[in-house]
Amino acid sequence: MKFQQASNCASFVGLSDVCSYSQDGAEVEEPQFPFEIRFQETGQFRIPDEEMSDDELLAHLSKIPVETHLFDVYAIASPKAGAEKLGKLTTSSDCVQSLFGDTRLSFKHQRVEEDFSLRPSWTPDVNFTGCEATAAPSSKWQCPGVQ
């Protein structure tokens, strides 16, 4: 219930921000983005099911060989669309641990309501437990005084 204070679909993450800029950093006027991106493991590398500490997990991840095909990547254009393969995710170098709060790379968990505001036609087709799909502005969930 606490997460519902932040979003009507707390288990979803919006994708429109990712497509709002071109590779050279220019803002895109009308972003084209899928409803979902799915990563399907390939079996070349698996995290063991056994319980391990954070340090053990990081040590395990640091042993992923270069050129390991980790995932096949699929896009689902809309809630009723089928999956379309985009490509594969493969390591191109050794895996290294970055600093907590990395100074050059960061990710923001975007509210999916922002996507629904851009694609309101999706909302009737979103039928998942714990998600009330609405095209409400994300400002509805902001703390008072936050712009």
DSSP file (Angstrom, degrees, kcal/mol; ACC not computed):
  #  RESIDUE AA STRUCTURE BP1 BP2  ACC     N-H-->O    O-->H-N    N-H-->O    O-->H-N    TCO  KAPPA ALPHA  PHI   PSI    X-CA   Y-CA   Z-CA
    1    1 A M              0   0    0      0, 0.0     4,-0.4     0, 0.0     3,-0.3   0.000 360.0 360.0 360.0 -31.7    0.0    0.0    0.0
    2    2 A K    >   +     0   0    0      1,-0.2     3,-1.4     2,-0.2     4,-0.3   0.901 360.0  53.3 -62.5 -40.0    2.9    2.3    0.7
    3    3 A F  G >> S+     0   0    0      1,-0.3     3,-1.9     2,-0.2     4,-1.2   0.794  95.2  69.0 -66.3 -27.4    4.1    2.1   -3.0
    4    4 A Q  G 34 S+     0   0    0     -3,-0.3    -1,-0.3     1,-0.3    -2,-0.2   0.692  87.9  66.8 -65.3 -16.6    0.6    3.0   -4.2
    5    5 A Q  G <4 S+     0   0    0     -3,-1.4    -1,-0.3    -4,-0.4    -2,-0.2   0.713 106.4  41.5 -72.7 -19.5    1.4    6.5   -2.8
    6    6 A A  T <4 S-     0   0    0     -3,-1.9     2,-0.3     1,-0.3    -2,-0.2   0.686 130.8  -7.8 -99.3 -22.2    4.0    6.8   -5.5
    7    7 A S    ><  -     0   0    0     -4,-1.2     3,-0.5   133,-0.1    -1,-0.3  -0.965  50.5-127.3-169.4 150.8    2.1    5.3   -8.4
    8    8 A N  T 3  S+     0   0    0     -2,-0.3   124,-2.0     1,-0.3    -4,-0.1   0.568 117.6  38.4 -79.2  -9.1   -1.0    3.5   -9.4
    9    9 A C  T >  S+     0   0    0    122,-0.2     3,-2.1    -6,-0.1   103,-0.3  -0.558  72.5 166.4-135.4  67.2    1.2    0.9  -11.1
   10   10 A A  T <  S+     0   0    0     -3,-0.5   121,-0.1   120,-0.4    -1,-0.1   0.717  73.2  56.7 -63.3 -23.5    4.2    0.7   -8.6
   11   11 A S  T 3  S+     0   0    0    119,-0.3    -1,-0.3    -3,-0.1     2,-0.3   0.442  96.9  80.4 -88.8   2.0    5.6   -2.5  -10.2
   12   12 A F    <   -     0   0    0     -3,-2.1     2,-0.4     0, 0.0   100,-0.4  -0.742  63.4-154.6-104.7 154.2    5.9   -0.9  -13.7
   13   13 A V        -     0   0    0     -2,-0.3    98,-0.2    98,-0.1     2,-0.1  -0.998  20.7-122.6-127.4 132.4    8.6    1.5  -14.9
   14   14 A G        -     0   0    0     96,-3.1    96,-0.4    -2,-0.4    98,-0.1  -0.356  17.5-167.9 -71.3 153.7    8.0    4.0  -17.7
   15   15 A L    >>  +     0   0    0     19,-0.2     4,-0.8    97,-0.1     3,-0.7   0.478  63.2  92.6-118.7  -8.2   10.1    3.9  -20.9
   16   16 A S  G >4 S+     0   0    0      1,-0.2     3,-0.7     2,-0.2     4,-0.2   0.843  81.5  59.7 -63.2 -33.6    9.3    7.2  -22.6
   17   17 A D  G >4 S+     0   0    0      1,-0.2     3,-1.5     2,-0.2     4,-0.3   0.887  99.0  58.5 -59.6 -38.4   12.2    9.1  -21.0
   18   18 A V  G <4 S+     0   0    0     -3,-0.7     3,-0.4     1,-0.3    -1,-0.2   0.807 111.7  41.2 -60.8 -30.1   14.7    6.6  -22.5
   19   19 A C  G << S+     0   0    0     -4,-0.8    13,-0.4    -3,-0.7    -1,-0.3   0.233  88.4  92.9-103.5  12.1   13.4    7.5  -26.0
   20   20 A S  S <  S+     0   0    0     -3,-1.5     8,-3.0    -4,-0.2     2,-0.3   0.567  86.9  44.9 -84.0  -8.7   13.2   11.3  -25.5
   21   21 A Y  B    S-A   27   0A   0     -3,-0.4     6,-0.2     6,-0.3    -1,-0.0  -0.985  79.6-124.2-136.2 145.9   16.7   12.0  -26.8
   22   22 A S    >   -     0   0    0      4,-2.9     3,-1.9    -2,-0.3    -2,-0.1  -0.229  42.6 -93.4 -76.8 174.2   18.6   10.8  -29.8
   23   23 A Q  T 3  S+     0   0    0      1,-0.3    -1,-0.1     2,-0.1    -2,-0.0   0.777 127.9  53.5 -62.1 -25.5   22.0    9.2  -29.5
   24   24 A D  T 3  S-     0   0    0      2,-0.1    -1,-0.3     1,-0.0    -2,-0.0   0.358 123.5-103.3 -91.9   6.5   23.7   12.6  -30.0
   25   25 A G  S <  S+     0   0    0     -3,-1.9     2,-0.3     1,-0.3    -2,-0.1   0.469  72.2 143.2  91.6   2.3   21.6   14.1  -27.2
   26   26 A A        -     0   0    0      1,-0.1    -4,-2.9    -5,-0.0    -1,-0.3  -0.580  56.2-111.2 -77.6 137.1   19.1   16.1  -29.2
   27   27 A E  B     -A   21   0A   0     -2,-0.3     2,-0.4    -6,-0.2    -6,-0.3  -0.450  27.8-132.3 -68.7 137.8   15.6   16.1  -27.8
   28   28 A V        -     0   0    0     -8,-3.0    -1,-0.1    -2,-0.1    -9,-0.0  -0.773   4.3-146.6 -93.5 133.3   13.1   14.1  -29.8
   29   29 A E  S    S+     0   0    0     -2,-0.4    -1,-0.1     1,-0.3    -9,-0.0   0.935  91.4  17.2 -67.2 -47.8    9.8   15.9  -30.6
   30   30 A E  S    S-     0   0    0      2,-0.0    -1,-0.3     0, 0.0   -10,-0.0  -0.826  85.8-145.6-127.9  92.5    7.6   12.8  -30.5
   31   31 A P        -     0   0    0      0, 0.0     2,-0.6     0, 0.0   -11,-0.1  -0.283   3.3-149.1 -61.8 138.1    9.3    9.9  -28.7
   32   32 A Q        +     0   0    0    -13,-0.4    -2,-0.0   -16,-0.1    -4,-0.0  -0.949  31.6 159.2-106.1 121.0    8.5    6.4  -30.0
   33   33 A F        -     0   0    0     -2,-0.6     2,-0.1    44,-0.1   -17,-0.1  -0.983  35.6-116.4-144.7 150.2    8.8    3.9  -27.2
   34   34 A P        -     0   0    0      0, 0.0    43,-0.3     0, 0.0   -19,-0.2  -0.399  21.1-124.5 -82.9 164.3    7.5    0.4  -26.4
   35   35 A F  S    S+     0   0    0     41,-1.7     2,-0.3     1,-0.2    42,-0.2   0.855  93.4   8.8 -69.7 -37.2    5.1   -0.6  -23.7
   36   36 A E  E     -B   76   0B   0     40,-1.9    40,-2.8    42,-0.1     2,-0.4  -0.998  56.0-154.4-147.9 145.4    7.6   -3.2  -22.4
   37   37 A I  E     -B   75   0B   0     -2,-0.3     2,-0.4    38,-0.2    38,-0.2  -0.993  22.0-162.7-117.1 131.6   11.2   -4.3  -22.8
   38   38 A R  E     -B   74   0B   0     36,-2.9    36,-2.9    -2,-0.4     2,-0.6  -0.950  10.3-156.9-121.2 133.0   11.9   -7.9  -21.9
   39   39 A F  E     -B   73   0B   0     -2,-0.4     2,-0.6    34,-0.2    34,-0.2  -0.943  11.5-165.8-108.3 118.5   15.2   -9.5  -21.2
   40   40 A Q  E     -B   72   0B   0     32,-2.9    32,-2.6    -2,-0.6    -2,-0.0  -0.915  20.9-124.8-108.9 122.2   15.3  -13.3  -21.6
   41   41 A E  E     -B   71   0B   0     -2,-0.6    30,-0.2    30,-0.2    29,-0.1  -0.272  12.1-155.2 -65.7 151.5   18.2  -15.2  -20.2
   42   42 A T        -     0   0    0     28,-1.5    -1,-0.1    27,-0.2    29,-0.1   0.609  34.9-116.2-103.8 -16.2   20.1  -17.4  -22.6
   43   43 A G  S    S+     0   0    0      2,-0.4     3,-0.2    27,-0.4    27,-0.1   0.332  88.4 108.9  94.4  -7.7   21.7  -19.9  -20.2
   44   44 A Q  S    S+     0   0    0     25,-0.5     2,-0.4     1,-0.3    26,-0.1   0.808  91.6  17.7 -70.3 -27.6   25.3  -18.8  -21.0
   45   45 A F  S    S+     0   0    0     25,-0.2    -2,-0.4    24,-0.2     2,-0.4  -0.984  71.9 177.1-145.6 132.1   25.5  -17.3  -17.5
   46   46 A R        -     0   0    0     -2,-0.4     3,-0.0    -3,-0.2    24,-0.0  -0.987  30.1-126.5-134.9 145.6   23.3  -17.8  -14.5
   47   47 A I        -     0   0    0     -2,-0.4    10,-0.0     1,-0.1    -2,-0.0  -0.799  44.0-109.9 -84.3 127.1   23.4  -16.5  -10.9
   48   48 A P        -     0   0    0      0, 0.0     4,-0.1     0, 0.0    -1,-0.1  -0.191  14.3-129.9 -58.0 149.7   23.3  -19.5   -8.6
   49   49 A D  S    S+     0   0    0      2,-0.1     3,-0.1    -3,-0.0    -2,-0.0   0.636  76.6 106.5 -74.4 -14.3   20.1  -20.1   -6.7
   50   50 A E  S    S-     0   0    0      1,-0.1     2,-0.2     0, 0.0     0, 0.0  -0.300  82.4-101.2 -68.5 151.0   22.0  -20.5   -3.4
   51   51 A E        +     0   0    0     -2,-0.0     2,-0.3     0, 0.0    -1,-0.1  -0.507  50.3 171.0 -71.5 136.9   22.0  -17.7   -0.9
   52   52 A M        -     0   0    0     -2,-0.2     2,-0.0    -4,-0.1     0, 0.0  -0.976  32.8-105.6-145.7 159.0   25.1  -15.5   -1.0
   53   53 A S     >  -     0   0    0     -2,-0.3     4,-2.4     1,-0.1     5,-0.2  -0.259  39.7-103.9 -75.2 169.0   26.3  -12.2    0.5
   54   54 A D  H  > S+     0   0    0      1,-0.2     4,-2.7     2,-0.2     5,-0.2   0.914 123.9  51.1 -59.1 -43.5   26.6   -9.0   -1.5
   55   55 A D  H  > S+     0   0    0      1,-0.2     4,-2.2     2,-0.2    -1,-0.2   0.896 110.0  49.2 -63.1 -40.3   30.3   -9.5   -1.7
   56   56 A E  H  > S+     0   0    0      2,-0.2     4,-2.2     1,-0.2    -1,-0.2   0.901 111.5  49.5 -65.3 -40.4   29.9  -13.1   -2.9
   57   57 A L  H  X S+     0   0    0     -4,-2.4     4,-2.7     2,-0.2    -2,-0.2   0.934 111.4  48.4 -63.8 -45.8   27.4  -11.9   -5.6
   58   58 A L  H  X S+     0   0    0     -4,-2.7     4,-2.0     1,-0.2    -2,-0.2   0.889 111.4  50.5 -62.2 -39.0   29.7   -9.1   -6.8
   59   59 A A  H  < S+     0   0    0     -4,-2.2     4,-0.4    -5,-0.2    -1,-0.2   0.900 111.0  49.3 -64.2 -40.0   32.6  -11.6   -7.0
   60   60 A H  H >< S+     0   0    0     -4,-2.2     3,-1.2     1,-0.2    -2,-0.2   0.924 111.5  48.3 -64.0 -45.2   30.5  -14.0   -9.0
   61   61 A L  H >< S+     0   0    0     -4,-2.7     3,-1.6     1,-0.3    -1,-0.2   0.839 103.1  62.1 -65.2 -32.8   29.4  -11.2  -11.4
   62   62 A S  T 3< S+     0   0    0     -4,-2.0    33,-0.3     1,-0.3    -1,-0.3   0.638  96.1  62.4 -69.4 -11.6   33.0  -10.1  -11.8
   63   63 A K  T <   +     0   0    0     -3,-1.2    -1,-0.3    -4,-0.4    -2,-0.2   0.336  68.7 125.4 -95.0   6.2   33.8  -13.5  -13.3
   64   64 A I    <   -     0   0    0     -3,-1.6    31,-0.5     1,-0.1     3,-0.1  -0.532  64.9-122.5 -66.1 122.5   31.4  -13.2  -16.3
   65   65 A P    >   -     0   0    0      0, 0.0     3,-1.1     0, 0.0    26,-0.2  -0.285  27.2 -95.1 -68.0 152.0   33.7  -13.8  -19.3
   66   66 A V  T 3  S+     0   0    0      1,-0.2    26,-0.2    26,-0.1    28,-0.1  -0.367 110.9  25.6 -60.3 144.1   34.0  -11.2  -22.1
   67   67 A E  T 3  S+     0   0    0     24,-1.6     2,-0.5     1,-0.3    -1,-0.2   0.736  82.3 155.6  67.8  27.4   31.6  -11.9  -25.0
   68   68 A T    <   -     0   0    0     -3,-1.1    23,-2.0    -4,-0.1     2,-1.1  -0.740  44.1-134.5 -82.8 127.0   29.1  -13.7  -22.9
   69   69 A H  E     + C   0  90B   0     -2,-0.5   -25,-0.5    21,-0.2    21,-0.2  -0.717  34.1 170.7 -81.9  99.8   25.6  -13.6  -24.4
   70   70 A L  E     +     0   0B   0     19,-2.0   -28,-1.5    -2,-1.1   -27,-0.4   0.926  54.0   2.0 -80.7 -48.0   23.6  -12.7  -21.3
   71   71 A F  E     -BC  41  89B   0     18,-1.4    18,-3.2   -30,-0.2     2,-0.4  -0.976  53.1-132.4-143.1 150.2   20.2  -11.9  -22.6
   72   72 A D  E     -BC  40  88B   0    -32,-2.6   -32,-2.9    -2,-0.3     2,-0.5  -0.884  35.6-140.3 -92.8 139.1   18.0  -11.7  -25.7
   73   73 A V  E     -BC  39  87B   0     14,-3.0    13,-3.3    -2,-0.4    14,-1.5  -0.897  21.5-177.1-111.9 128.7   16.2   -8.4  -25.7
   74   74 A Y  E     -BC  38  85B   0    -36,-2.9   -36,-2.9    -2,-0.5     2,-0.4  -0.906  13.4-150.0-123.2 148.9   12.6   -8.1  -26.8
   75   75 A A  E     -BC  37  84B   0      9,-2.7     9,-2.5    -2,-0.3     2,-0.6  -0.947   1.3-158.1-116.4 141.8   10.2   -5.1  -27.2
   76   76 A I  E     -BC  36  83B   0    -40,-2.8   -40,-1.9    -2,-0.4   -41,-1.7  -0.967   8.8-158.3-118.2 110.6    6.5   -5.3  -26.8
   77   77 A A        -     0   0    0      5,-0.6    -1,-0.1    -2,-0.6   -44,-0.1   0.820  69.3  -2.7 -64.1 -36.4    5.0   -2.3  -28.7
   78   78 A S  S >  S-     0   0    0      4,-0.2     3,-1.5   -44,-0.1   -42,-0.1  -0.920  85.4 -87.8-149.4 169.0    1.7   -2.1  -26.8
   79   79 A P  T 3  S+     0   0    0      0, 0.0    48,-0.1     0, 0.0    -2,-0.0   0.779 127.5  37.9 -56.2 -28.6   -0.2   -4.0  -24.1
   80   80 A K  T 3  S+     0   0    0      2,-0.1     2,-0.1    46,-0.0    -3,-0.0   0.435  96.5 105.5-102.0   0.0   -1.7   -6.4  -26.7
   81   81 A A    <   -     0   0    0     -3,-1.5     2,-0.1     1,-0.1     3,-0.1  -0.385  69.0-116.6 -81.2 157.6    1.3   -6.7  -29.0
   82   82 A G        -     0   0    0      1,-0.1    -5,-0.6    -2,-0.1     2,-0.3  -0.407  40.2 -86.9 -83.2 167.4    3.6   -9.7  -29.3
   83   83 A A  E     -C   76   0B   0     -7,-0.2     2,-0.4    -2,-0.1    -7,-0.2  -0.563  37.5-162.6 -79.0 138.3    7.2   -9.6  -28.5
   84   84 A E  E     -C   75   0B   0     -9,-2.5    -9,-2.7    -2,-0.3     2,-0.3  -0.988  23.5-119.7-122.6 126.4    9.7   -8.6  -31.2
   85   85 A K  E     +C   74   0B   0     -2,-0.4   -11,-0.3   -11,-0.2     3,-0.1  -0.468  28.3 179.5 -70.0 128.3   13.4   -9.4  -30.8
   86   86 A L  E     -     0   0B   0    -13,-3.3     2,-0.3     1,-0.3   -12,-0.2   0.781  53.6 -82.0 -93.2 -35.7   15.5   -6.3  -30.8
   87   87 A G  E     -C   73   0B   0    -14,-1.5   -14,-3.0     2,-0.0     2,-0.3  -0.975  51.2 -65.3 163.6-154.3   18.9   -8.0  -30.3
   88   88 A K  E     -C   72   0B   0     -2,-0.3     2,-0.6   -16,-0.3   -16,-0.2  -0.953  27.1-130.2-134.6 154.0   21.1   -9.5  -27.7
   89   89 A L  E     +C   71   0B   0    -18,-3.2   -19,-2.0    -2,-0.3   -18,-1.4  -0.915  35.6 170.3-105.4 116.6   23.0   -8.2  -24.7
   90   90 A T  E     -C   69   0B   0     -2,-0.6   -21,-0.2   -21,-0.2     2,-0.2  -0.969  36.0-112.8-129.5 139.8   26.6   -9.4  -24.7
   91   91 A T        -     0   0    0    -23,-2.0   -24,-1.6    -2,-0.4     3,-0.1  -0.497  25.4-176.2 -70.7 140.8   29.5   -8.4  -22.5
   92   92 A S        +     0   0    0    -26,-0.2     2,-0.3    -2,-0.2    -1,-0.1   0.416  67.6  12.9-115.7  -3.7   32.2   -6.5  -24.4
   93   93 A S  S    S-     0   0    0    -28,-0.1   -26,-0.1     3,-0.0    -1,-0.1  -0.921  99.6 -60.6-154.8 177.5   34.7   -6.2  -21.5
   94   94 A D        -     0   0    0     -2,-0.3     2,-0.5   -28,-0.1    -2,-0.1  -0.379  56.5-114.4 -62.9 147.4   35.4   -7.5  -18.0
   95   95 A C        -     0   0    0    -31,-0.5     2,-0.3   -33,-0.3    -1,-0.1  -0.745  40.4-178.6 -85.9 129.8   32.7   -6.7  -15.5
   96   96 A V        -     0   0    0     -2,-0.5     2,-0.4    -3,-0.0    -3,-0.0  -0.934  29.1-111.3-129.8 152.5   33.8   -4.3  -12.8
   97   97 A Q        -     0   0    0     -2,-0.3     2,-0.2     1,-0.0     3,-0.1  -0.675  32.0-151.8 -83.3 132.5   32.1   -2.8   -9.8
   98   98 A S        -     0   0    0     -2,-0.4     2,-0.1     1,-0.1     3,-0.1  -0.464  30.5 -82.8 -94.3 173.2   31.4    0.9  -10.0
   99   99 A L    >   -     0   0    0     -2,-0.2     3,-1.0     1,-0.1     2,-0.2  -0.425  51.4 -97.3 -69.5 149.1   31.2    3.3   -7.1
  100  100 A F  T 3  S+     0   0    0      1,-0.3    -1,-0.1    -2,-0.1     3,-0.0  -0.536 117.4  20.3 -63.4 131.8   27.9    3.5   -5.2
  101  101 A G  T 3  S-     0   0    0     -2,-0.2    -1,-0.3     1,-0.1    -2,-0.1   0.906 100.9-139.1  70.4  41.3   26.1    6.5   -6.7
  102  102 A D    <   -     0   0    0     -3,-1.0    -1,-0.1     1,-0.2    -2,-0.1   0.083   0.9-138.3 -34.4 137.8   28.3    6.3   -9.9
  103  103 A T  S    S+     0   0    0      1,-0.2    -1,-0.2    -3,-0.0     3,-0.1   0.589  94.8  34.0 -84.1 -10.6   29.3    9.8  -10.9
  104  104 A R  S    S+     0   0    0      1,-0.2     2,-0.4     0, 0.0    -1,-0.2   0.591 115.8  45.0-119.9 -15.4   28.8    9.2  -14.7
  105  105 A L        +     0   0    0      2,-0.0     2,-0.3     0, 0.0    -1,-0.2  -0.994  59.6 158.4-135.3 129.4   25.9    6.8  -15.1
  106  106 A S        -     0   0    0     -2,-0.4     2,-0.4    -3,-0.1    -3,-0.0  -0.986  23.5-146.2-147.0 158.1   22.5    6.9  -13.3
  107  107 A F        -     0   0    0     -2,-0.3     2,-0.5     2,-0.0    -2,-0.0  -0.966   7.0-153.4-126.6 141.2   19.1    5.5  -13.9
  108  108 A K        -     0   0    0     -2,-0.4     2,-1.1     2,-0.0    -2,-0.0  -0.947  18.8-131.1-113.3 133.3   15.8    7.1  -12.9
  109  109 A H        -     0   0    0     -2,-0.5     2,-0.3   -96,-0.1   -96,-0.0  -0.737  31.4-155.3 -81.8 102.3   12.7    5.0  -12.2
  110  110 A Q        -     0   0    0     -2,-1.1   -96,-3.1   -96,-0.4     2,-0.2  -0.592  18.8-111.7 -82.3 137.2   10.1    6.8  -14.3
  111  111 A R    >>  -     0   0    0     -2,-0.3     3,-1.5   -98,-0.2     4,-0.5  -0.490  17.6-137.0 -66.9 134.2    6.5    6.5  -13.4
  112  112 A V  H >> S+     0   0    0   -100,-0.4     4,-2.3  -103,-0.3     3,-0.6   0.727  98.4  76.4 -66.7 -21.0    4.6    4.6  -16.0
  113  113 A E  H 3> S+     0   0    0      1,-0.2     4,-2.0     2,-0.2    -1,-0.3   0.816  87.5  60.4 -59.0 -28.9    1.8    7.1  -15.8
  114  114 A E  H <> S+     0   0    0     -3,-1.5     4,-1.1     2,-0.2    -1,-0.2   0.882 106.1  46.2 -65.6 -37.5    4.0    9.4  -17.8
  115  115 A D  H <X S+     0   0    0     -3,-0.6     4,-2.1    -4,-0.5     3,-0.4   0.912 110.7  52.5 -67.0 -43.2    3.9    6.8  -20.6
  116  116 A F  H  < S+     0   0    0     -4,-2.3    -2,-0.2     1,-0.2     7,-0.2   0.838 104.2  57.0 -63.8 -31.7    0.2    6.4  -20.3
  117  117 A S  H  < S+     0   0    0     -4,-2.0    -1,-0.2     1,-0.2    -2,-0.2   0.860 112.6  41.1 -65.8 -33.8   -0.2   10.2  -20.6
  118  118 A L  H  < S+     0   0    0     -4,-1.1    -2,-0.2    -3,-0.4    -1,-0.2   0.753 129.3  30.3 -82.6 -25.8    1.6   10.0  -23.9
  119  119 A R    ><  +     0   0    0     -4,-2.1     3,-2.2     1,-0.1     4,-0.4  -0.526  66.2 161.4-130.2  64.9   -0.3    6.8  -25.0
  120  120 A P  G >   +     0   0    0      0, 0.0     3,-0.9     0, 0.0    -1,-0.1   0.740  69.6  73.0 -60.8 -21.0   -3.7    7.0  -23.3
  121  121 A S  G 3  S+     0   0    0      1,-0.2     4,-0.3     2,-0.1    -5,-0.1   0.710  89.3  62.3 -65.3 -18.1   -5.0    4.4  -25.8
  122  122 A W  G X> S+     0   0    0     -3,-2.2     3,-1.6    -6,-0.2     4,-0.6   0.812  82.8  79.5 -74.3 -29.9   -3.0    1.8  -23.9
  123  123 A T  G X4 S+     0   0    0     -3,-0.9     3,-1.1    -4,-0.4    10,-0.2   0.808  86.8  53.5 -58.0 -38.7   -4.8    2.1  -20.5
  124  124 A P  G 34 S+     0   0    0      0, 0.0    -1,-0.3     0, 0.0    -2,-0.1   0.786 110.3  50.4 -66.0 -22.2   -7.9    0.0  -21.3
  125  125 A D  G <4 S+     0   0    0     -3,-1.6     2,-0.9    -4,-0.3    -2,-0.2   0.483  84.4  97.7 -93.9  -3.3   -5.7   -2.9  -22.3
  126  126 A V    <<  +     0   0    0     -3,-1.1     7,-0.4    -4,-0.6     2,-0.3  -0.777  43.3 161.9 -89.3 109.6   -3.5   -2.9  -19.2
  127  127 A N        +     0   0    0     -2,-0.9     2,-0.4   -48,-0.1     5,-0.1  -0.680  16.3 136.5-132.5  76.4   -5.0   -5.5  -17.0
  128  128 A F    >   -     0   0    0      3,-0.5     3,-1.7    -2,-0.3     5,-0.1  -0.956  59.7-100.6-126.0 142.4   -2.5   -6.5  -14.3
  129  129 A T  T 3  S+     0   0    0     -2,-0.4     3,-0.1     1,-0.3    -2,-0.0  -0.374 109.7  19.5 -57.9 132.9   -2.9   -7.1  -10.6
  130  130 A G  T 3  S+     0   0    0      1,-0.1     2,-0.5    -2,-0.1  -120,-0.4   0.604 103.7 103.3  82.0  12.8   -1.8   -4.1   -8.7
  131  131 A C    <   -     0   0    0     -3,-1.7     2,-0.8  -122,-0.2    -3,-0.5  -0.949  43.0-177.0-133.8 116.4   -2.0   -1.7  -11.6
  132  132 A E        -     0   0    0   -124,-2.0     2,-0.5    -2,-0.5  -124,-0.1  -0.865  28.9-145.1-105.9  94.5   -4.8    0.8  -12.2
  133  133 A A        +     0   0    0     -2,-0.8     2,-0.3    -7,-0.4    -7,-0.1  -0.458  33.2 156.6 -70.3 116.3   -3.7    2.2  -15.5
  134  134 A T        -     0   0    0     -2,-0.5   -18,-0.2     2,-0.1   -17,-0.2  -0.973  48.1-132.0-136.7 152.4   -4.5    5.9  -15.7
  135  135 A A        +     0   0    0     -2,-0.3     3,-0.1   -19,-0.2    -2,-0.1  -0.160  56.0 147.4 -93.8  38.8   -3.1    8.8  -17.8
  136  136 A A        -     0   0    0      1,-0.1   -19,-0.2     2,-0.1    -2,-0.1  -0.452  57.2 -99.8 -74.3 146.0   -2.8   11.0  -14.7
  137  137 A P    >   -     0   0    0      0, 0.0     3,-1.9     0, 0.0     4,-0.2  -0.390  26.4-125.2 -64.8 144.0    0.0   13.5  -14.5
  138  138 A S  G >  S+     0   0    0      1,-0.3     3,-1.9     2,-0.2     4,-0.2   0.685 102.7  81.0 -66.2 -15.7    2.9   12.3  -12.4
  139  139 A S  G >  S+     0   0    0      1,-0.3     3,-1.2     2,-0.2    -1,-0.3   0.730  75.2  75.9 -61.9 -19.3    2.7   15.5  -10.3
  140  140 A K  G <  S+     0   0    0     -3,-1.9    -1,-0.3     1,-0.2    -2,-0.2   0.807 100.6  41.0 -58.3 -29.5   -0.2   13.7   -8.5
  141  141 A W  G <  S+     0   0    0     -3,-1.9    -1,-0.2    -4,-0.2    -2,-0.2   0.324  90.3 114.2-104.7   7.0    2.4   11.6   -6.7
  142  142 A Q  S <  S-     0   0    0     -3,-1.2     3,-0.1    -4,-0.2    -3,-0.0  -0.448  73.8-106.6 -76.8 150.9    5.0   14.4   -6.0
  143  143 A C    >   -     0   0    0      1,-0.1     3,-2.2    -2,-0.1    -1,-0.1  -0.464  53.5 -82.5 -68.3 149.0    5.7   15.5   -2.5
  144  144 A P  T 3  S+     0   0    0      0, 0.0    -1,-0.1     0, 0.0     3,-0.1  -0.281 117.9  18.6 -54.9 134.7    4.3   18.9   -1.7
  145  145 A G  T 3  S+     0   0    0      1,-0.3     2,-0.4    -3,-0.1    -2,-0.1   0.300  93.4 123.5  88.2  -9.3    6.5   21.7   -2.9
  146  146 A V    <         0   0    0     -3,-2.2    -1,-0.3     1,-0.1    -4,-0.1  -0.725 360.0 360.0 -88.0 132.5    8.4   19.5   -5.4
  147  147 A Q              0   0    0     -2,-0.4    -1,-0.1    -3,-0.1    -8,-0.1   0.409 360.0 360.0 -95.4 360.0    8.3   20.7   -9.0
